[in-house]
Amino acid sequence: MEFSIDKKEQYVVLTAQGGILDATSSAALEKQVVQLYSQEKYINYILDLDQVTQLSEEGIALIRKINTLCQRESGIFVTVSTEDDVLDALDQARIEDMVSLLTLEEAIDAIFMNELENEFLGDEVDEDHGFESIDGED
């Protein structure tokens, strides 16, 4: 399976070009994500699975890994698909806090909402100077 990579300033869209996300294609995709993260510091990813018909166990494991990486870095990982079998597999995998949406536009909006939330939370910590009040109340 081939993947196209569309890098934007705040996120990367990885588009699977059809078929099954199996062990071989998962390994290739993982290599791309590792490179994007380690060399270019991307922490927000959209995986467009609209042309994918099925996810293997390795594909689910990779999605879980990418999701964990993004959460650890205060980023977000979003899958996009309208394929029932793919949506069912993602639902059955019960990946914690994973975002799965139906359109690329919704996924892009989710990226920007996450960025705004991170900025807002960062501003709150700055205002509190990172400390609780002396009596333990905020």
Phi, psi and omega in degrees: 000138177263155176230138170259147182236123179240104182270128174246177182298317187253355184200169176234134173257120176254116183249118176282135184266041172097164177094216184245132173278092185253192183300315182294311181290328177296318179297319179294318179293320179300318178300318179296316182294318178301317179295315180297322180285309187286325183265329185242359173063028175287136178235001178239124183227142170243125176253106181275107182255019185299331180264000180272137182259341184203147175246130175275174176300322178294324177295317177296317180299320178294316179301319178298317180297314181295319179300316179297316178302312182296316180298318180300328183261014183062025174263195180215145176240127182234131172259148179233126176195149171244001181283120184303316181296322179291314179298320178296317180297318178294320179295316180293333180289338178049055179281121186300128175058022177280141179256124177233121184235170186267339182227156177296323180298318177296321180296317179296318177300319180297322177299311182292324176297319178296319178299315179296318179298317179298319178296317180297314180295324177295321178295322179297317179296318178299318181294324180277354185060020177073011183239150170276162177292161185300324182275008176088359178264150178273000000 
